[in-house]
């Protein structure tokens, strides 16, 4: 397999700080973009991206090049993002239960205004099921192949095709409604 990132990962496994910094430089923007759009929160995306790099650093020695390094990194990001969204949903359910009993805090406010188109697109993306949203973001924003998306999401090539078709159809329908 001809993967230039594999050389960086091998350097990281040997303790080469420069290789780690190079890998961060290559993936920081794309990871933050993917995670941010997936979880819908730039600050949270930054935290998750940092955790991705920590995990890459710790697991560099154990990496087996069955897939491209980029696919492995995005898989870590996807898994951490899903875990964090699950945690946030559980926390929200607890908050709602507490508010039902009159002990809740004030609702969170939007941190900054966004352009109308960005708001509509973000809202439409959030309506997509998680696996459709992830497949679409990995394809459109990160340029991953269908095969690589399948590896990141742990699904077959046919499933990726189906996910992307449904994601595009649903996104179009959601945007036409708004």
KASULPE-V587204 format. One record per residue. SS is DSSP state (hx for helix, st for strand, lp for the rest). PSI is psi as a letter, one per 20 degrees, with the letter a starting at -180 (NA if undefined). BURIAL is I if it has 9 or more other C-alpha atoms within 8 Angstrom, else O. Layout:
# KASULPE-V587204
((SS	PSI	BURIAL) (SS	PSI	BURIAL))
This chain:
# KASULPE-V587204
((lp	p	O) (lp	n	O) (lp	o	O) (hx	h	O) (hx	h	I) (hx	h	I) (hx	g	O) (hx	g	I) (hx	h	I) (hx	h	I) (hx	g	I) (hx	g	I) (hx	h	I) (lp	i	O) (lp	j	O) (lp	o	I) (hx	h	O) (hx	h	O) (hx	h	I) (hx	g	I) (hx	h	O) (hx	g	I) (hx	g	I) (hx	g	I) (hx	h	O) (hx	h	O) (hx	i	O) (hx	g	I) (hx	g	O) (hx	h	I) (hx	g	I) (hx	g	I) (hx	g	I) (hx	g	I) (hx	g	I) (hx	g	I) (hx	h	I) (hx	g	I) (hx	i	I) (lp	k	I) (lp	o	O) (hx	h	O) (hx	g	O) (hx	h	I) (hx	h	I) (hx	g	I) (hx	g	O) (hx	g	I) (hx	g	I) (hx	g	O) (hx	h	O) (hx	g	I) (hx	h	I) (hx	g	O) (hx	h	I) (hx	g	I) (hx	g	I) (hx	h	O) (hx	j	O) (hx	h	I) (hx	h	I) (hx	i	O) (lp	p	O) (lp	p	O) (lp	l	O) (lp	h	O) (lp	r	O) (lp	q	I) (hx	g	I) (hx	g	O) (hx	g	I) (hx	g	I) (hx	g	I) (hx	h	I) (hx	g	I) (hx	g	I) (hx	g	I) (hx	g	I) (hx	g	O) (hx	h	I) (hx	g	I) (hx	g	O) (hx	g	O) (hx	g	O) (hx	g	I) (hx	g	O) (hx	g	O) (hx	h	O) (hx	g	O) (hx	g	O) (hx	g	O) (hx	g	O) (hx	g	O) (hx	g	O) (hx	g	I) (hx	h	I) (hx	g	O) (hx	g	I) (hx	h	I) (hx	h	O) (lp	j	O) (lp	j	O) (lp	j	O) (lp	r	I) (lp	a	O) (lp	q	O) (lp	q	O) (lp	q	O) (lp	q	O) (lp	p	O) (lp	h	O) (lp	q	O) (lp	q	O) (lp	r	O) (lp	q	O) (hx	g	O) (hx	g	O) (hx	h	O) (hx	g	I) (hx	g	I) (hx	g	I) (hx	g	I) (hx	g	O) (hx	g	I) (hx	h	I) (hx	h	I) (hx	i	O) (lp	q	I) (lp	q	O) (hx	g	O) (hx	h	O) (hx	g	I) (hx	g	I) (hx	g	I) (hx	g	I) (hx	g	I) (hx	h	I) (hx	h	I) (hx	g	I) (hx	g	O) (lp	h	I) (lp	i	I) (lp	k	O) (lp	q	I) (lp	r	O) (hx	g	I) (hx	g	I) (hx	h	I) (hx	g	I) (hx	h	I) (hx	g	I) (hx	g	I) (hx	i	I) (lp	k	O) (lp	r	O) (lp	r	I) (hx	g	I) (hx	h	O) (hx	h	I) (hx	g	I) (hx	g	I) (hx	g	O) (hx	g	I) (hx	h	I) (hx	g	O) (hx	h	I) (hx	g	I) (hx	g	I) (hx	g	O) (hx	g	I) (hx	g	I) (hx	g	O) (hx	g	O) (hx	g	I) (hx	h	I) (hx	h	O) (hx	h	O) (lp	NA	O))
